[in-house]
């Protein structure tokens, strides 16, 4: 059973991180990381709703919340397995966003100052060589995501 945050296939050369969020929590992504690039794979809106409900251990919404929690965790596990089975080549196509490692100046891990969840998430920021920054929120397992990125890209990763 995969856990939310970081998953690594036993024989895979890629690492899948996620779910990550953008647009104030309305768009969900997974990072597929390999030595040459990070591919941000967006998820459809309804999948994002399930993934949002997969983050906790308990739901305050009774039976409906418990069902969303269960379906969300299953969806997360299925997505991680699919992304780990897929070779990196097809993932480099649109609508996915590709961040070549040679094109990155830094990968920054910025913890939230106001708490976690909702609009106040910790961030992973991919800073390109031209100075442009792309921020992705991490609502759970921020330290595990940072540890994995530091292990994968030690020359680029900085925690601020």
N, C-alpha and C positions, 0 to 999 in steps of 0.2 A: 504494500500500500504506500503510495507516494504521499509525501507531506507537502502542504502548501509552502511555497517559498523557493526551495532549491531541490532539484532532482537530477540525478546523474545515472545514466544507463551503465550497467556493468562493463560492457565492451565498447561503448560509444566514444567517439572522439569529440562529441559536442556535449555541451551542458545546457540544460533548459532552466531558466530562472523565471519565476512569475507566480501568480499574475502581478503585473505592474499596471499602474493607472496614469492616465493623463486627462486633460479637460475637466478638471475638478471632480474626478472620479467617474466620469461618464464613458470613458473609453478604456478598455482593458487590453493588455499586451502581454506577450511572452517574449523573453530574450532567448534566442538560440545562439550560443557562443561557441566559436571555434577559434583556432589560432590566428586566422586571417581576418575575421570579421565578427561583428555582432549583428544579428538580424532581429529586428523588432517585428513580431508577427501580431497584427491587430486581430481582435476577436469581435464577432458580431454583437450588436446591442443586447439581444436576449441572452447570449452566452455570458456577457458581462454581468447581467443581473444575477444569473446563477453563480458566477464566480464571486460576486460581491457577498453572496450569502454563504459561501464556502469558507470564509475567513475565520469564523468563530467556532467555539465549541458548543455553545448553547444559543438558542434563538429566543428572543423575548416575544415572538409572535405565535406561540402555541404550536398546534399541529401543522399549520401551514408553514410556519417558519422552520419547523423540524424537517418537513419534506423538502423545502428549498435548500436547507443545509445539506441534506443527504444527496440530493440531485447535483448540487454545486460541487461537492467533493468528488462525486463520480465523474462529472464533466472535467474537472481539473486533472484527475488521474488519466482519463482518456486522452485529453489534449497533450499532456506531457509525454505519454507513450507514443502518440502519433508523431509529435515533433522529434522525438529521439530516433524514430525509425526512418524519418525522411532525410535524405541526403541534403547537404547544404545548398547545392546548386539550384534546385527548384525553389528553395525558400528565398533566393535572391531576387525573385520576380515580384512585380507590383501585386497587391497593395502593400507588401512588406517594405519596411525601411531598412536599408543596409548601411551599416557603419563600418567601413574598412578600418582595421586597427592602425594601418599606416596613415589614415586620415584623421586620427584622434590625437589631440594634444594631451587630454587627461580624462579619466573617469573619476568623478567625484561622488563620494557618499556623504550626504548632508542629513544628519538626524533632525527630526522635528523638534522645535522648541516649545510647541504648544500641546503636545500629546500625539496620539496616533489615531488613525481612522478619519473618515470624513474628509474635510478639506485640508486637514492639518496632518499630512503624511510626511514621513521621511522621504528623501529624494535620492535617486541615482541620476547624476547629470553626465551626459556624454558631451564633452567639449571638443569641437572640431578644430583642426589646425587654423581655420580662418576666424576663430573666435566665437562662432555660432554655438549655442548650447541647446541641447534637447533634454528636458527634465522628465523623468518617469517616477511616479510616486510608488512607495513600497509601504503598504499598510500593516503588514505582519512580517516577521522574520527578517527585519532589516539587517541585523548583525550577521545572519547566515548568508544573506545575499551579498553583503559587503565582503565577507570572508571568502566567498567563492570567487567574486570578481578580483579580489586581491591575489588569490592563488592563480587565477587564469592570466591576469595582466598586471604583474607586479610592478613593472616600470611605469604604468599609466595610472594606477589606482591611488587616490588620496582620500582619506576621510577627514572632513572638515567639521 
